[in-house]
Amino acid sequence: MNPIQRFPGAHEGRCRNVVLNNIIWTVATGSGSDIEEQTRRTLAQLDLNLEEAGSDKHHIIEATVYLTDMNNKAKMDRIWRKWIPDDAGPCRACVGTDLAPGDLIEIKLLAIQS
């Protein structure tokens, strides 16, 4: 059995990446004053997370976007569409929910190593 690789995050008890058998689970949030800035920073962090785990956005299988306000979905989606390659769109869902204070968006990805 292959060992589980864990990449600790900024918060105790959680990891930003977990890798097992070439499968990557990663998550990120981003700071900022509005949904556009937080989305850009979150996606930039996911780029770093994927690179660290041996992958990139062309290898994303699934994405779950958590938004504190579903009225922000169109603004977030405009930035998402610029970030994700045309030929690499994953299965994606958006969920309205409460997040940590100040966070407007959190994105969790499932990807494979490249």
N, C-alpha and C positions, 0 to 999 in steps of 0.2 A: 504494500500500500504506500502511495506517495504521501509525504508529509504535507500538512497544511502550512502555507506561508501566510504570515500575518504582518501587515504593515501598520504599525500604530499610528493613530491620528492625534489630533490636538487634545482630545478629551479622553480621560481615563476610562478604561473598560470598553473601548470601541476601536475599531480599525478603519482606516480609509480604504484599504484594499485587503482582500482575502483571495488567495489563489490556491486551487486544488485541481490537479489533472488538467492543466491548461485552461481552466475556467476561472474568470476573474469576476469578483463582485466588488464594486467600488461605489463610493458615495461622496458627495461634496455639497457645500453651501458656499455662498460668497457674500461678503459684506457690501454695503452700499446704501445709498439713500432712496433708490427706487428699483422697480423690477428690472428695468433694462440693465442697470449697472450690476445688480446682484446676479442676473442671468449670465452676463458676460464673464464675471469673475468665477461663477460656479463652473461654467464650461471650461474656462482656462485651467481651473484646478483639476477638472476631470481629465483634460489633456495630459497634465503632469502625472496624475494617478495612473492613467493607462500606460504612459511611457515607462514609468517606474516598474509596472507589472509586466512589461514586455508586450505591449499592444498599442493600438491606436483606434481612432474612431471608425475606421473601416471594418473593425472586427467586433463592433457592438451588436449584440443580438436583441437585447431588450432594454428599454428605458422606462423608468417611472418618475414622473415629474410631480412633485408635491408643491402646491401653491396655497398660500394663505387666503388669496382672493382670486376666484376663478374669473373675475373681470379682467385680470392681468394676463389671461391665457394668450390672447392675440398678440400682445406686446412681446411676451416670452417667445411665442412661436416664430415671430419674425426673426429674432436673433438666433433661435435654434436652427431655422432653415438655412441661414447663412453659415452656420457652424458645421452642420452635418453634410457630408458629401452627397451629391444627388444619387449616387449609386450605392449608398450605404445606409439608407434609412432603416432603423430598427423597428421592431414592434414597440409602440410607445403608448403609454397611458398617462393622463393627467388627473390628479386627485386633489380636491380641495380639502384642506385640513389645517389644524393649528400646528405651528412650528415654534421653535424657541423664540423668545422675544427678540425682535429686530430682523429675524429671518423671514423673507418673503417667498423664498424658493429653496428647495432641496431636490437634488437629482440623484437617483440610484441607477446604476448600470450593471448589466450582465454582459460580459464580453469574453472572447477567447484570445489566447496569446497568439501573436502573429508569427 
